[in-house]
Amino acid sequence: MKWLFTAIAVATLATCCAGQTPDFRKTTWGMTKAQVLATEPLKPVIRDDEAGLTVVAYKSVTVAGMTGNLVYIFAEDKLVRAKYMFEEEHSNKTDHITDYETLDDTLGEKYGKPSSTTGS
């Protein structure tokens, strides 16, 4: 009987999570580092920082026609934050505003508009 309960619990968990919509790229908040690494085909750069966080970065990721870095941040082996970092060069510095607007529109369409924004 105990194995039946375990089998039902595992089947239920697999069913509820199998259809779960990703929060960012192919990941959901709370995934382990190993689970996130399995979603990305590129080779990562992994480092632990002084605050006890693990940072996993991927170089040369393209989003909305711009190439930059993809960063995942883990606390206690759980995904807690993710971001793109771009360093596009422009002769006209106001073109960075156009880049921001393009990314904001593209990511907003894919993930929904944020409830708030910060500068980090």
Sequence and secondary structure as in RCSB ss.txt:
>XXXX:A:sequence
MKWLFTAIAVATLATCCAGQTPDFRKTTWGMTKAQVLATEPLKPVIRDDEAGLTVVAYKSVTVAGMTGNLVYIFA
EDKLVRAKYMFEEEHSNKTDHITDYETLDDTLGEKYGKPSSTTGS
>XXXX:A:secstr
 HHHHHHHHHHHHHHHHHT   SBTTB TT  HHHHHTT  S  EEEE TTSEEEEEEEEEEETTEEEEEEEEEE
TTEEEEEEEEE    SSTTHHHHHHHHHHHHHHHHH   S     
